[in-house]
């Protein structure tokens, strides 16, 4: 079997190990989406390794407690992705505005799920609004509203909408959803550290998908039938 690694194809013939990453990221023939994902993967590996080392080696269990560092990473990713998507959708129209606004709303709902105000001194009504049952209800309402709007206004554009996610954006969302499903299973098994770390990584996948949606033109993000 013959063939070459897609990443290796970006490298010059003579590349030392110490200069591998800088040379790879600076490759002139690399798509911006590929460069972003490589840099983001390196950053994720560093953060995950540092967190795992500190927890296992130094027993720093406070890192993944409720409302602490690991959970804050997830909340930051969701909120940043939501604001970026809403901000970019403001200047668009039609199907692409609908998709970005919908993704922004989904990120915002996930952010609200991450925020726990029960331990904070806030007015009683706010604590009631932030209950998990109400958050789950808001998720259901959100998807019902988005589904209804899509059927009413964009049902004839379903192929175009599907094409929007048949690329790295869709892969990142799918990976993020898979990570959250695994984290939910680990929560039932009471593996708190693995659950919180996976949730943070899932949020990171959603954040990267939001960045690709905003920063990378559809044709540059390997989109098949992206909306114009």
N, C-alpha and C positions, 0 to 999 in steps of 0.2 A: 504494500500500500504506500502510495506516495502522496505528498501534500505538505503544506507548511502552515504554521500557526499564524492566524491573522495578525496577532500582535507583533510577531517577529518580522512580518513583512514591512512594518513601518520603520524598522531599524536599519542603519547602514551596515555594510558588511563587517566592519570592525568596530565593535562597541564593547568597551570594558564593563565589567560588572558594576563598578562604582558609579559609572555614568549612565547606567541603564535607564533609570527612571527619568532623569532630566532629559536625556536624549529622546526617549520615547514620547514624553509630553511635548517636546519641541518639534516633533516630526512634522514637516510641512504638508505631507499628504494625508495627515490624520484628520478625520472629521471632528469638529468642535464637540459633538456629542460624545465621541469616543474619548477625547481628551478629558472632558468633564467627568465621565464615569470612571476612568482610570484613577484620576486624582481623588475622587470621592471614595473609591474602594480602598485606596492606600490609607486615607484618613480614617475610614471605618475600622480597618484592621488595627491601626495604632490605638484608637480609642478602646476598642473591644479588648485588646491584649492588655492595655494598662488597667482597665477596670477588673478584668478577670484576675490579673496578677495581684492587685491590691486586695481583692476580696479573699482569694485563696491563700496568699502569702502572709498578709497582715491582718486577716480577719476583720476587714473594714466593712462590716455588714451594713453600716449606716448609709453607704453609697446607694443601696437599692431600697431603702425604706420609703414609705409613702411620702411624696412631696419632696424627695431628696434628689441628688444629682442625676441618677439614671432616668428617673421619671421626668425630671425637668428637661432633659434632652428631648424626649419624645414630645412633650408639650411645646417646646420651642420649635421643633420641626413642623408640627401640625399648624401652629399659629403663623409661622413664617410662610409656609406653603399657602395657607388660606389667604393671607394678606396679598401675597404676590399674585395669586390667581385672580382675586377680586380686582386688584389694581389694573392688571393687564386686560381683563374682560371689559373694563369701563370704556376702553378705546375701540372696542370691536362691536360687531353686530351679527345677527343671524345665528347660525348653528354653532360657530366657534365661540361666540359670546355665551351661548347657553351651556356648552360643554365646560368652559372654564369656570363659569359661575357655579355650575353644579359641583365640579370638583372642589372649588373653594368652599362651598357650603359643607361638603363632606369632610374636608379637613377641619373646618371650624367645629363640626359636631364631635369629631375625634378629640379635638383640643378640650372641649367642654367636658368630655368624659374623663380626661386626664386630670382636670382641675378638681381638687377635693377641698371644699371650703368648710367642711363640718368641723375641722379642728381650728378654724380661724374665727376670730370674734367679729362676725358680720351679723346683720339683722336676720331675724328668724325667717322671714319670707324668702330671702336669698338662699338660705340653707335648704328650704323646702324645694325651691326651684331646681337646686343642684342635685336633687335625689337621683339615684341610679335609675329608678323606675321611670321618672320623667324624662331623663336623658334617653333611655331606650325608646320611649314613646316619641320623642322628637326625631330620632333616627327613622322610625317607621313613617312618620308624617313627611319627613324630607323626601324619602324615596318615593312615596305615593305622589307627592306634588311634582317631583321631577319626572316621574313616569307619565303622569297625566299631561304635563306640559309638552313632553316629547311626542306623545301620541297625537295631541291636538295640533301642534305646530310643525313638527319635524318628522312625522312618521314616514313620509316619502323619501327622507334623506337617511334612512337607517344604514344603507351601505356606506355612505359618506361618514356617518358617525362611527360605524364599526372600523372603518379604515383609519380613523384618528388614533385608534389604540392598537393597530396591528404593526407595532414598532417597539422601540425600546421603552417608550412611555407605558405602553400596555404591559410589557414584561415587568417593569418596576412595580406597577400597581398590583399585578398578579402575585409577584414575589412578596410584596408587603402584606397582601391579604392572606397568603399562605403562612407567613410568619405569625400573623395575629391569630390564626386558627390554631397553630401549634402552641402559642403562648396561652391561649384559652384552655387547652388541654393540660398544660403544665400547671396552670392555676388550680385546676381541679385536683391535681396530684400534690399540691402544696409545695411545688418547687419555686419558691418566690424569686430567688436570684435569677434563674434561667428565664422565668416568665417576664420579669421587668426588663432584663437585657434584650430579650427577643422583641418586646413591644417597642423599645427604643429603636432597634434596628428596623422594625417595620415602619415606624414613623419616618425614619431616615429615608427609606425607599420611597415613601409618598412625597417627601420633600424633594428628592432628586427628580421624581416624575414631574412635579410642579415646575422645577427649574427647566427641565427639557421642554415642557409645554410652552414656557414663556420665552426662553432665551434662544432656543434652537428653531429655525424655520422648519416647517413640516417636511420639506424635501430633504433637509439636512439631518432630520431625525429618523430617516428611513421610513417615512410614512408612505403607505400605499395609495390611499385615497384621502389625504388630509383635506379638510375644508380650507378654502382660500378666503 
